[in-house]
Amino acid sequence: MDSSPILMVSSAFLPTGSLIESLIHISHEVSSVDGKLPLLQARNVAKLTRKIKLLSSLFEDIRESNGSLPPSSILCLTELYAVIRKARVLIQECKDGSCLWNVLQSEFMSKQFHVLVKEMGMALDILPLSLIKITPDVREQVELLHKQIKRVDAFLDPVEFQRREEILKLMSNNNENKYGNKRISDCKKQIETIMCGIGLKNLSDYEEEILKLEGEARKQAGTGGLIVVSNINNLISLVSYSKSMIFGDAKYDENIISKLDHAAVVKRSVSLPRDFDPSPSTSQSMIHHIPDEFRCPISLDLMKDPVIVASGHTYDRSPIAQWINSGHLTCPKSGQKLIHMALIPNYALKCLIRQWSEENNIPLTSEMRSSSEERSTSKRKEMENSVDHISASKAAIDSVKLTAEFLVGKLATGSPDTQRQAAYQLRLLAKTGMINRRLISEAGAIPFLVTLLSSHDPQIQENAVTALLNLSIFDNNKVLIMAAGAIDNIIEVLQSGKTMEAKENAAAAIFSLSMIDDCKVTIGARPRAIPALVGLLREGTSVGKRDAATALFNLAIYNANKANVVVAGAVPLLIELLMDDTAGITDDALAVLALLSGNLEGLEEIKKNRTMVPLLVDLLRFGSAKGKENAVSLLLGLCKNGGEELTRRLILHPHSIPSLQRLISDGSLKARRRGEALLKLLNRLCFQSSHSSSQNSSQNSSHNSLE
């Protein structure tokens, strides 16, 4: 669903002066590494530090200009600070981390450098250079840097890749031979060459490497899992034995050999020989190359239940919950303090992970399979009982207000790429609380989002309609959205949207807007609105059908709309959905049919279907509490206005009377009342039939006597 990258928004911004000083300090600190590059990832480190050095010229120029910064630049500079801080941590890991572990992680670490460069580019995307007082030379440098970042690809050093392969081959060969005495002795020269190539040249290097690996094992023990820790222990044993072999008397340490044998068994049991993935992963993730954006930043596993924390970063629910429950109050990825501890489901990413898993034949858990249903249920819950996840502190409100104003400015004047990103950010921001929804509308977002509904870009259109859906949850915004003339554009997206997600969210937006009575009238009067909802009811996914059914229910509450729903052909589709277990919207379809039975045309359409009586009786027997309530309401309406023939069919059904009696005994108050009314109606018909039969019998007897 949501494939565009997320630009993280800080919960509170530093004062401008402090921010610039902090940027200059940290960029100088990172740039100073350029003269003493680490042995591993040297090229990636050099490229990144050069980019940060160029940015430091920008920061210094801003400081020297002494001019005030436009509010729209604060978000970009804050994001650049976060990127440079993450770069410092990553470079430090390359310098101070275990050489062997970093070699085995070379592909993963290269991607981390690429991610940081892309995040830097995303921040520069929204930097208003034209509004900042800087020299032409610096402006030209920054513009050139921005263009270069757009074209940059991930770089994996072939030399490091070759070293990684050599180490894995060495480990595999040693495992296969159980580290036999002869094998290691024969390979002494080869091992020494490989170890020297990654920086282990003297005895102290080996001892320091063992200490670093032991520290890594302790760090990974909490989140890495058995596989990762076992492989780190394997590396510790290999380095320990190599040290004793190269610098000692080549006697074999039985403890080391036994450790290596044990690690080899663990490794072979999970099929690791050459495809060893240093990230903590299951056998499933080793078979398939999992996209980085689908991995949890904590566990590095494929996310099953992605959630968004206050910093805007996404994690798998279980690892981040453990992190927070253990007393941490910061975002693991950015290090910033979390202003609240709410874990907000990332339905967009969950949908993408599900699609990718299906394409790669990775079995889905029941939790992931139900993501569509959870998303739709969440929409309803959000509309019925919205919870404000954002702290109402003044700093947080000011931050959201500033961010909203900045993003609205990008909607108004940005390129299509910038508009797509800004609409996506507003979509996320509007998802998390009534205060956010109010501030976004006050920033003037609604008219621009309405305009973007007509965009030819599928993602822009989808982001715009979803942002309006999220904004409409705040009642005041419903009026503003309608006043902005959004309804015709929303109907157009519902009818001809470029993605199914856009159509579904357009239907959900109509449902939300139609909560207001005046909107029911306005929407129902649009000739394309109801037919478009019926079209989604026919062709949509399970989620789309539910969205369409609930929107039709809201509209059909207004009597004048009932006939339009019937004329659009909704009744046969709704009856079909009653019998479709896979659709999963029996209660929603039944609720709409119960409403339509109050209309003469609707009643006639329902009566045409001969399966309705047995179907409704089955729902009385096995349906949900709400389903039983609607089933008895519909049966009562049919029997009152459907004639004796339909009522007789109900009486003759063997389960009808027992089901009604159980409903009267155990059902809700509304269901009991309607069940009693229906039972009285059936009793009256039975009495009339019996009385009529008696009269006919008496008349026949009298006639025979006269003869």
Order of alpha helices (4+ residues) and beta strands (2+ residues): alpha-alpha-alpha-alpha-alpha-alpha-alpha-alpha-alpha-alpha-alpha-alpha-alpha-beta-beta-alpha-beta-alpha-alpha-alpha-alpha-alpha-alpha-alpha-alpha-alpha-alpha-alpha-alpha-alpha-alpha-alpha-alpha-alpha-alpha-alpha-alpha-alpha-alpha-alpha
